[in-house]
Amino acid sequence: MKLINTGLFATVLLFSVAASALTLKEAKQQGLVGETLNGYIAVVKPTTEAQALTDKINQARTEQYKSVAAENNVSVNDVAKMTGQKLVNRAEAGEYVKGINGQWLKK
């Protein structure tokens, strides 16, 4: 399972960076989007660009989660949740994450 998590995390980051003119890192640093425990990003401060980035990132993540789930005979939801927990835990200081209570928290 550790191999799955490492490979998935690296793949998600790769897709995340290349998905838009506004990079995921920039959007996180600007407080426009944040990580959630469900494995997807969400808009914190609504802008057209932040929503477009969120849609692209989440679509790419869904495809990656499906691929990893099929390779490991687990559910897509389980892969997404495992990844979401890691991404929330690895969020950098100043970035937003959505806590278990559904509220945004700034790390």
The first five atom37 places (N, CA, C, CB, O) and aatype in JSON, in Angstrom:
{
  "aatype": [12, 11, 10, 9, 2, 16, 7, 10, 13, 0, 16, 19, 10, 10, 13, 15, 19, 0, 0, 15, 0, 10, 16, 10, 11, 6, 0, 11, 5, 5, 7, 10, 19, 7, 6, 16, 10, 2, 7, 18, 9, 0, 19, 19, 11, 14, 16, 16, 6, 0, 5, 0, 10, 16, 3, 11, 9, 2, 5, 0, 1, 16, 6, 5, 18, 11, 15, 19, 0, 0, 6, 2, 2, 19, 15, 19, 2, 3, 19, 0, 11, 12, 16, 7, 5, 11, 10, 19, 2, 1, 0, 6, 0, 7, 6, 18, 19, 11, 7, 9, 2, 7, 5, 17, 10, 11, 11],
  "atom_mask": [
    [1, 1, 1, 1, 1],
    [1, 1, 1, 1, 1],
    [1, 1, 1, 1, 1],
    [1, 1, 1, 1, 1],
    [1, 1, 1, 1, 1],
    [1, 1, 1, 1, 1],
    [1, 1, 1, 0, 1],
    [1, 1, 1, 1, 1],
    [1, 1, 1, 1, 1],
    [1, 1, 1, 1, 1],
    [1, 1, 1, 1, 1],
    [1, 1, 1, 1, 1],
    [1, 1, 1, 1, 1],
    [1, 1, 1, 1, 1],
    [1, 1, 1, 1, 1],
    [1, 1, 1, 1, 1],
    [1, 1, 1, 1, 1],
    [1, 1, 1, 1, 1],
    [1, 1, 1, 1, 1],
    [1, 1, 1, 1, 1],
    [1, 1, 1, 1, 1],
    [1, 1, 1, 1, 1],
    [1, 1, 1, 1, 1],
    [1, 1, 1, 1, 1],
    [1, 1, 1, 1, 1],
    [1, 1, 1, 1, 1],
    [1, 1, 1, 1, 1],
    [1, 1, 1, 1, 1],
    [1, 1, 1, 1, 1],
    [1, 1, 1, 1, 1],
    [1, 1, 1, 0, 1],
    [1, 1, 1, 1, 1],
    [1, 1, 1, 1, 1],
    [1, 1, 1, 0, 1],
    [1, 1, 1, 1, 1],
    [1, 1, 1, 1, 1],
    [1, 1, 1, 1, 1],
    [1, 1, 1, 1, 1],
    [1, 1, 1, 0, 1],
    [1, 1, 1, 1, 1],
    [1, 1, 1, 1, 1],
    [1, 1, 1, 1, 1],
    [1, 1, 1, 1, 1],
    [1, 1, 1, 1, 1],
    [1, 1, 1, 1, 1],
    [1, 1, 1, 1, 1],
    [1, 1, 1, 1, 1],
    [1, 1, 1, 1, 1],
    [1, 1, 1, 1, 1],
    [1, 1, 1, 1, 1],
    [1, 1, 1, 1, 1],
    [1, 1, 1, 1, 1],
    [1, 1, 1, 1, 1],
    [1, 1, 1, 1, 1],
    [1, 1, 1, 1, 1],
    [1, 1, 1, 1, 1],
    [1, 1, 1, 1, 1],
    [1, 1, 1, 1, 1],
    [1, 1, 1, 1, 1],
    [1, 1, 1, 1, 1],
    [1, 1, 1, 1, 1],
    [1, 1, 1, 1, 1],
    [1, 1, 1, 1, 1],
    [1, 1, 1, 1, 1],
    [1, 1, 1, 1, 1],
    [1, 1, 1, 1, 1],
    [1, 1, 1, 1, 1],
    [1, 1, 1, 1, 1],
    [1, 1, 1, 1, 1],
    [1, 1, 1, 1, 1],
    [1, 1, 1, 1, 1],
    [1, 1, 1, 1, 1],
    [1, 1, 1, 1, 1],
    [1, 1, 1, 1, 1],
    [1, 1, 1, 1, 1],
    [1, 1, 1, 1, 1],
    [1, 1, 1, 1, 1],
    [1, 1, 1, 1, 1],
    [1, 1, 1, 1, 1],
    [1, 1, 1, 1, 1],
    [1, 1, 1, 1, 1],
    [1, 1, 1, 1, 1],
    [1, 1, 1, 1, 1],
    [1, 1, 1, 0, 1],
    [1, 1, 1, 1, 1],
    [1, 1, 1, 1, 1],
    [1, 1, 1, 1, 1],
    [1, 1, 1, 1, 1],
    [1, 1, 1, 1, 1],
    [1, 1, 1, 1, 1],
    [1, 1, 1, 1, 1],
    [1, 1, 1, 1, 1],
    [1, 1, 1, 1, 1],
    [1, 1, 1, 0, 1],
    [1, 1, 1, 1, 1],
    [1, 1, 1, 1, 1],
    [1, 1, 1, 1, 1],
    [1, 1, 1, 1, 1],
    [1, 1, 1, 0, 1],
    [1, 1, 1, 1, 1],
    [1, 1, 1, 1, 1],
    [1, 1, 1, 0, 1],
    [1, 1, 1, 1, 1],
    [1, 1, 1, 1, 1],
    [1, 1, 1, 1, 1],
    [1, 1, 1, 1, 1],
    [1, 1, 1, 1, 1]
  ],
  "atom_positions": [
    [[0.82, -1.18, 0.0], [0.0, 0.0, 0.0], [0.87, 1.26, 0.0], [-0.94, -0.01, 1.2], [0.49, 2.28, -0.57]],
    [[2.05, 1.17, 0.65], [2.94, 2.33, 0.69], [3.37, 2.7, -0.71], [4.16, 2.05, 1.58], [3.45, 3.89, -1.04]],
    [[3.67, 1.7, -1.55], [4.07, 1.96, -2.93], [2.95, 2.65, -3.69], [4.46, 0.65, -3.63], [3.21, 3.56, -4.48]],
    [[1.73, 2.22, -3.46], [0.57, 2.84, -4.12], [0.5, 4.31, -3.72], [-0.75, 2.11, -3.74], [0.34, 5.18, -4.58]],
    [[0.62, 4.57, -2.45], [0.49, 5.95, -1.97], [1.58, 6.85, -2.53], [0.53, 5.99, -0.46], [1.3, 7.98, -2.93]],
    [[2.79, 6.37, -2.57], [3.9, 7.18, -3.07], [3.73, 7.47, -4.55], [5.23, 6.47, -2.81], [3.89, 8.61, -4.98]],
    [[3.41, 6.44, -5.32], [3.21, 6.63, -6.75], [2.04, 7.53, -7.06], [0.0, 0.0, 0.0], [2.12, 8.38, -7.94]],
    [[0.97, 7.35, -6.33], [-0.22, 8.17, -6.54], [0.05, 9.62, -6.19], [-1.39, 7.64, -5.7], [-0.34, 10.52, -6.93]],
    [[0.72, 9.85, -5.1], [1.01, 11.22, -4.68], [1.86, 11.92, -5.73], [1.71, 11.24, -3.31], [1.59, 13.06, -6.09]],
    [[2.89, 11.25, -6.21], [3.77, 11.85, -7.22], [3.0, 12.14, -8.5], [4.97, 10.93, -7.51], [3.2, 13.19, -9.12]],
    [[2.14, 11.24, -8.9], [1.36, 11.44, -10.11], [0.39, 12.58, -9.97], [0.61, 10.17, -10.47], [0.23, 13.39, -10.88]],
    [[-0.26, 12.66, -8.84], [-1.22, 13.74, -8.6], [-0.51, 15.08, -8.65], [-1.93, 13.56, -7.24], [-1.03, 16.04, -9.23]],
    [[0.64, 15.16, -8.04], [1.38, 16.42, -8.06], [1.79, 16.79, -9.47], [2.6, 16.34, -7.17], [1.72, 17.96, -9.85]],
    [[2.22, 15.82, -10.25], [2.61, 16.08, -11.63], [1.45, 16.66, -12.41], [3.12, 14.8, -12.3], [1.61, 17.67, -13.09]],
    [[0.29, 16.04, -12.33], [-0.88, 16.54, -13.04], [-1.32, 17.89, -12.48], [-2.03, 15.53, -12.97], [-1.8, 18.74, -13.22]],
    [[-1.16, 18.06, -11.23], [-1.6, 19.29, -10.59], [-0.83, 20.49, -11.09], [-1.48, 19.18, -9.1], [-1.41, 21.56, -11.3]],
    [[0.45, 20.35, -11.29], [1.29, 21.47, -11.66], [1.07, 21.87, -13.11], [2.76, 21.14, -11.42], [1.11, 23.05, -13.44]],
    [[0.84, 20.91, -13.98], [0.77, 21.19, -15.41], [-0.63, 21.52, -15.9], [1.3, 20.04, -16.17], [-0.81, 21.72, -17.1]],
    [[-1.6, 21.57, -15.04], [-2.99, 21.63, -15.49], [-3.48, 23.02, -15.89], [-3.86, 21.12, -14.42], [-4.51, 23.11, -16.56]],
    [[-2.8, 24.09, -15.53], [-3.37, 25.4, -15.8], [-2.28, 26.45, -15.82], [-4.43, 25.75, -14.76], [-1.16, 26.22, -15.36]],
    [[-2.64, 27.63, -16.36], [-1.71, 28.76, -16.32], [-1.44, 29.14, -14.87], [-2.26, 29.97, -17.11], [-0.3, 29.4, -14.48]],
    [[-2.5, 29.17, -14.07], [-2.36, 29.33, -12.63], [-2.06, 27.95, -12.08], [-3.66, 29.96, -11.96], [-2.87, 27.04, -12.2]],
    [[-0.89, 27.8, -11.49], [-0.53, 26.48, -10.98], [-1.24, 26.22, -9.66], [0.99, 26.35, -10.81], [-1.7, 27.13, -8.98]],
    [[-1.3, 24.96, -9.33], [-1.91, 24.58, -8.06], [-1.15, 25.2, -6.9], [-1.96, 23.06, -7.92], [-1.76, 25.68, -5.94]],
    [[0.16, 25.19, -6.99], [0.97, 25.76, -5.91], [0.66, 27.25, -5.74], [2.47, 25.55, -6.2], [0.5, 27.74, -4.62]],
    [[0.58, 27.96, -6.86], [0.27, 29.39, -6.79], [-1.12, 29.62, -6.19], [0.35, 30.02, -8.2], [-1.31, 30.5, -5.35]],
    [[-2.07, 28.82, -6.63], [-3.44, 28.97, -6.13], [-3.52, 28.69, -4.63], [-4.4, 28.02, -6.88], [-4.25, 29.35, -3.9]],
    [[-2.75, 27.69, -4.19], [-2.73, 27.39, -2.75], [-2.08, 28.53, -1.97], [-1.99, 26.05, -2.48], [-2.57, 28.94, -0.93]],
    [[-0.96, 29.02, -2.51], [-0.24, 30.09, -1.82], [-1.07, 31.37, -1.75], [1.09, 30.37, -2.52], [-0.93, 32.15, -0.8]],
    [[-1.92, 31.59, -2.74], [-2.76, 32.78, -2.77], [-4.07, 32.57, -1.99], [-3.08, 33.15, -4.22], [-4.87, 33.5, -1.87]],
    [[-4.26, 31.38, -1.46], [-5.47, 31.1, -0.68], [-6.72, 30.96, -1.52], [0.0, 0.0, 0.0], [-7.83, 31.13, -1.02]],
    [[-6.54, 30.66, -2.8], [-7.69, 30.51, -3.68], [-8.32, 29.13, -3.59], [-7.28, 30.78, -5.12], [-9.53, 28.98, -3.7]],
    [[-7.49, 28.1, -3.37], [-7.97, 26.73, -3.27], [-7.3, 26.04, -2.09], [-7.7, 25.94, -4.57], [-6.29, 26.51, -1.57]],
    [[-7.88, 24.94, -1.68], [-7.3, 24.17, -0.59], [-7.57, 22.69, -0.77], [0.0, 0.0, 0.0], [-8.43, 22.28, -1.55]],
    [[-6.81, 21.9, -0.03], [-6.98, 20.45, -0.07], [-8.11, 20.02, 0.86], [-5.67, 19.73, 0.32], [-8.37, 20.65, 1.89]],
    [[-8.77, 18.95, 0.48], [-9.83, 18.4, 1.31], [-9.52, 16.93, 1.62], [-11.22, 18.53, 0.62], [-8.69, 16.32, 0.95]],
    [[-10.16, 16.4, 2.62], [-9.92, 15.01, 3.02], [-10.49, 14.01, 2.02], [-10.52, 14.76, 4.38], [-10.2, 12.82, 2.11]],
    [[-11.31, 14.48, 1.08], [-11.89, 13.53, 0.12], [-10.99, 13.31, -1.1], [-13.25, 14.03, -0.35], [-11.36, 12.6, -2.03]],
    [[-9.79, 13.93, -1.08], [-8.83, 13.71, -2.15], [-8.91, 14.7, -3.29], [0.0, 0.0, 0.0], [-8.2, 14.57, -4.28]],
    [[-9.74, 15.69, -3.15], [-9.91, 16.67, -4.2], [-9.67, 18.07, -3.62], [-11.33, 16.57, -4.84], [-9.78, 18.28, -2.41]],
    [[-9.33, 19.01, -4.51], [-9.21, 20.39, -4.05], [-10.57, 21.05, -4.15], [-8.13, 21.17, -4.87], [-11.46, 20.58, -4.87]],
    [[-10.72, 22.13, -3.44], [-11.96, 22.92, -3.49], [-11.59, 24.39, -3.47], [-12.92, 22.56, -2.31], [-10.53, 24.78, -2.98]],
    [[-12.47, 25.19, -4.0], [-12.27, 26.63, -4.05], [-12.49, 27.23, -2.67], [-13.22, 27.29, -5.09], [-13.5, 26.95, -2.02]],
    [[-11.55, 28.04, -2.23], [-11.69, 28.76, -0.96], [-12.23, 30.16, -1.23], [-10.32, 28.83, -0.22], [-13.17, 30.62, -0.59]],
    [[-11.6, 30.84, -2.2], [-12.02, 32.19, -2.59], [-12.46, 32.12, -4.04], [-10.86, 33.26, -2.4], [-11.63, 31.96, -4.93]],
    [[-13.76, 32.22, -4.3], [-14.27, 32.0, -5.64], [-13.79, 33.03, -6.66], [-15.78, 32.0, -5.61], [-14.03, 34.23, -6.52]],
    [[-13.1, 32.53, -7.68], [-12.75, 33.31, -8.86], [-12.94, 32.37, -10.05], [-11.27, 33.89, -8.79], [-12.97, 31.15, -9.89]],
    [[-13.07, 32.94, -11.22], [-13.23, 32.12, -12.41], [-12.02, 31.23, -12.62], [-13.46, 32.99, -13.64], [-12.15, 30.05, -12.94]],
    [[-10.84, 31.8, -12.44], [-9.61, 31.04, -12.64], [-9.45, 29.93, -11.6], [-8.4, 31.97, -12.6], [-9.02, 28.82, -11.92]],
    [[-9.79, 30.22, -10.36], [-9.69, 29.21, -9.31], [-10.65, 28.06, -9.58], [-9.98, 29.83, -7.92], [-10.31, 26.9, -9.36]],
    [[-11.86, 28.37, -10.05], [-12.83, 27.31, -10.34], [-12.36, 26.46, -11.51], [-14.22, 27.91, -10.63], [-12.49, 25.24, -11.49]],
    [[-11.82, 27.12, -12.55], [-11.33, 26.37, -13.72], [-10.18, 25.46, -13.33], [-10.88, 27.35, -14.83], [-10.11, 24.31, -13.76]],
    [[-9.27, 25.97, -12.51], [-8.15, 25.15, -12.04], [-8.67, 23.98, -11.22], [-7.17, 26.0, -11.21], [-8.23, 22.84, -11.41]],
    [[-9.58, 24.24, -10.34], [-10.16, 23.18, -9.5], [-10.79, 22.09, -10.35], [-11.2, 23.77, -8.53], [-10.6, 20.91, -10.09]],
    [[-11.54, 22.49, -11.35], [-12.19, 21.5, -12.22], [-11.16, 20.64, -12.94], [-13.09, 22.2, -13.25], [-11.3, 19.42, -13.01]],
    [[-10.11, 21.28, -13.47], [-9.07, 20.52, -14.18], [-8.31, 19.58, -13.26], [-8.1, 21.48, -14.85], [-8.08, 18.42, -13.6]],
    [[-7.93, 20.09, -12.11], [-7.17, 19.26, -11.16], [-8.01, 18.07, -10.71], [-6.73, 20.1, -9.94], [-7.52, 16.94, -10.69]],
    [[-9.24, 18.33, -10.36], [-10.08, 17.25, -9.85], [-10.41, 16.22, -10.93], [-11.36, 17.82, -9.28], [-10.53, 15.03, -10.64]],
    [[-10.54, 16.66, -12.16], [-10.77, 15.71, -13.25], [-9.54, 14.81, -13.44], [-11.1, 16.47, -14.57], [-9.67, 13.6, -13.6]],
    [[-8.36, 15.42, -13.41], [-7.12, 14.63, -13.54], [-6.95, 13.68, -12.37], [-5.9, 15.57, -13.64], [-6.53, 12.54, -12.54]],
    [[-7.28, 14.16, -11.18], [-7.18, 13.28, -10.0], [-8.14, 12.11, -10.1], [-7.44, 14.08, -8.72], [-7.79, 10.98, -9.75]],
    [[-9.35, 12.37, -10.55], [-10.33, 11.28, -10.68], [-9.8, 10.2, -11.61], [-11.67, 11.83, -11.21], [-9.92, 9.01, -11.32]],
    [[-9.22, 10.61, -12.72], [-8.67, 9.62, -13.65], [-7.54, 8.83, -13.01], [-8.17, 10.32, -14.93], [-7.46, 7.61, -13.18]],
    [[-6.67, 9.49, -12.28], [-5.58, 8.8, -11.6], [-6.1, 7.88, -10.5], [-4.6, 9.82, -11.01], [-5.6, 6.76, -10.34]],
    [[-7.08, 8.32, -9.77], [-7.65, 7.48, -8.71], [-8.27, 6.22, -9.31], [-8.7, 8.26, -7.89], [-8.14, 5.13, -8.76]],
    [[-8.96, 6.38, -10.45], [-9.57, 5.22, -11.11], [-8.5, 4.23, -11.54], [-10.39, 5.67, -12.33], [-8.66, 3.02, -11.37]],
    [[-7.42, 4.74, -12.09], [-6.33, 3.88, -12.55], [-5.7, 3.12, -11.39], [-5.28, 4.7, -13.28], [-5.49, 1.91, -11.47]],
    [[-5.39, 3.81, -10.32], [-4.77, 3.17, -9.16], [-5.73, 2.18, -8.52], [-4.33, 4.24, -8.11], [-5.32, 1.1, -8.1]],
    [[-6.99, 2.52, -8.45], [-8.0, 1.62, -7.87], [-8.1, 0.34, -8.68], [-9.37, 2.31, -7.79], [-8.17, -0.76, -8.11]],
    [[-8.11, 0.46, -9.98], [-8.22, -0.73, -10.84], [-6.98, -1.61, -10.71], [-8.42, -0.32, -12.3], [-7.09, -2.83, -10.68]],
    [[-5.81, -0.99, -10.63], [-4.56, -1.75, -10.51], [-4.46, -2.49, -9.18], [-3.37, -0.83, -10.67], [-3.8, -3.52, -9.1]],
    [[-5.11, -1.97, -8.15], [-4.96, -2.54, -6.81], [-6.23, -3.16, -6.26], [-4.5, -1.48, -5.87], [-6.28, -3.58, -5.11]],
    [[-7.25, -3.23, -7.1], [-8.51, -3.85, -6.72], [-9.1, -3.25, -5.44], [-8.31, -5.34, -6.55], [-9.53, -3.97, -4.54]],
    [[-9.1, -1.95, -5.39], [-9.72, -1.22, -4.28], [-10.69, -0.2, -4.89], [-8.64, -0.51, -3.37], [-10.69, 0.02, -6.1]],
    [[-11.49, 0.41, -4.06], [-12.45, 1.38, -4.59], [-11.78, 2.72, -4.9], [-13.61, 1.58, -3.58], [-10.78, 3.08, -4.3]],
    [[-12.35, 3.42, -5.83], [-11.87, 4.76, -6.18], [-11.98, 5.68, -4.96], [-12.68, 5.35, -7.37], [-11.09, 6.49, -4.7]],
    [[-13.06, 5.54, -4.23], [-13.27, 6.36, -3.05], [-12.18, 6.12, -2.0], [-14.65, 6.07, -2.45], [-11.73, 7.06, -1.35]],
    [[-11.77, 4.86, -1.83], [-10.72, 4.56, -0.86], [-9.39, 5.19, -1.28], [-10.55, 3.04, -0.7], [-8.67, 5.74, -0.45]],
    [[-9.08, 5.11, -2.57], [-7.83, 5.71, -3.07], [-7.89, 7.23, -2.87], [-7.61, 5.36, -4.58], [-6.91, 7.84, -2.43]],
    [[-9.02, 7.82, -3.19], [-9.16, 9.28, -3.05], [-9.02, 9.7, -1.59], [-10.53, 9.74, -3.6], [-8.33, 10.68, -1.3]],
    [[-9.65, 8.98, -0.69], [-9.57, 9.35, 0.73], [-8.15, 9.2, 1.28], [-10.53, 8.48, 1.54], [-7.69, 10.05, 2.05]],
    [[-7.45, 8.12, 0.88], [-6.07, 7.94, 1.36], [-5.19, 9.08, 0.86], [-5.5, 6.58, 0.88], [-4.38, 9.62, 1.61]],
    [[-5.37, 9.44, -0.39], [-4.58, 10.53, -0.96], [-4.95, 11.86, -0.31], [-4.79, 10.6, -2.48], [-4.08, 12.67, -0.01]],
    [[-6.24, 12.07, -0.1], [-6.68, 13.31, 0.52], [-6.08, 13.51, 1.9], [0.0, 0.0, 0.0], [-5.65, 14.61, 2.24]],
    [[-6.04, 12.45, 2.68], [-5.44, 12.55, 4.01], [-3.97, 12.95, 3.92], [-5.58, 11.21, 4.77], [-3.5, 13.79, 4.68]],
    [[-3.25, 12.34, 2.98], [-1.83, 12.67, 2.81], [-1.64, 14.12, 2.34], [-1.16, 11.71, 1.81], [-0.77, 14.83, 2.84]],
    [[-2.46, 14.55, 1.39], [-2.32, 15.9, 0.87], [-2.67, 16.95, 1.93], [-3.2, 16.09, -0.36], [-2.04, 18.0, 1.99]],
    [[-3.65, 16.67, 2.74], [-3.99, 17.6, 3.83], [-2.85, 17.65, 4.84], [-5.32, 17.16, 4.54], [-2.46, 18.72, 5.3]],
    [[-2.32, 16.49, 5.18], [-1.21, 16.45, 6.14], [0.04, 17.14, 5.62], [-0.89, 15.02, 6.5], [0.79, 17.73, 6.39]],
    [[0.25, 17.08, 4.32], [1.47, 17.66, 3.73], [1.3, 19.11, 3.28], [1.9, 16.83, 2.55], [2.23, 19.7, 2.74]],
    [[0.16, 19.67, 3.49], [-0.06, 21.07, 3.1], [0.96, 21.95, 3.82], [-1.52, 21.54, 3.44], [1.31, 21.71, 4.97]],
    [[1.42, 22.95, 3.11], [2.44, 23.84, 3.66], [1.81, 24.92, 4.53], [3.26, 24.48, 2.54], [0.61, 25.21, 4.43]],
    [[2.63, 25.51, 5.37], [2.17, 26.6, 6.23], [1.56, 27.71, 5.38], [3.34, 27.14, 7.08], [2.13, 28.11, 4.37]],
    [[0.42, 28.2, 5.81], [-0.26, 29.27, 5.1], [-1.29, 28.79, 4.1], [0.0, 0.0, 0.0], [-2.09, 29.58, 3.6]],
    [[-1.29, 27.48, 3.79], [-2.27, 26.93, 2.85], [-3.54, 26.52, 3.59], [-1.68, 25.73, 2.08], [-3.51, 26.22, 4.79]],
    [[-4.65, 26.52, 2.86], [-5.92, 26.12, 3.45], [-6.16, 24.64, 3.26], [-7.07, 26.93, 2.84], [-5.85, 24.06, 2.22]],
    [[-6.72, 24.02, 4.3], [-7.19, 22.64, 4.23], [-8.57, 22.6, 4.87], [-6.19, 21.65, 4.95], [-8.86, 23.36, 5.8]],
    [[-9.4, 21.72, 4.37], [-10.74, 21.58, 4.94], [-10.7, 20.49, 5.99], [-11.81, 21.26, 3.84], [-10.38, 19.34, 5.68]],
    [[-11.0, 20.83, 7.21], [-10.94, 19.9, 8.31], [-12.09, 18.92, 8.32], [0.0, 0.0, 0.0], [-13.01, 19.0, 7.5]],
    [[-12.03, 17.99, 9.25], [-13.05, 16.96, 9.37], [-14.43, 17.57, 9.67], [-12.66, 15.97, 10.46], [-15.46, 16.94, 9.41]],
    [[-14.43, 18.78, 10.23], [-15.7, 19.47, 10.52], [-16.25, 20.23, 9.32], [-15.51, 20.42, 11.69], [-17.29, 20.87, 9.42]],
    [[-15.53, 20.17, 8.18], [-15.99, 20.83, 6.97], [-15.63, 22.3, 6.89], [0.0, 0.0, 0.0], [-16.03, 22.99, 5.95]],
    [[-14.89, 22.79, 7.86], [-14.48, 24.19, 7.89], [-13.06, 24.33, 7.34], [-14.57, 24.76, 9.33], [-12.22, 23.45, 7.54]],
    [[-12.8, 25.43, 6.66], [-11.46, 25.7, 6.18], [-10.57, 26.12, 7.34], [-11.47, 26.78, 5.1], [-10.97, 26.9, 8.21]],
    [[-9.36, 25.57, 7.34], [-8.35, 25.9, 8.33], [-7.1, 26.35, 7.6], [-8.05, 24.69, 9.28], [-6.74, 25.76, 6.58]],
    [[-6.44, 27.38, 8.09], [-5.18, 27.81, 7.5], [-4.06, 27.21, 8.31], [-5.08, 29.36, 7.46], [-3.94, 27.47, 9.51]],
    [[-3.22, 26.39, 7.64], [-2.12, 25.74, 8.37], [-1.04, 26.74, 8.74], [-1.52, 24.61, 7.53], [-0.04, 26.36, 9.35]]
  ]
}
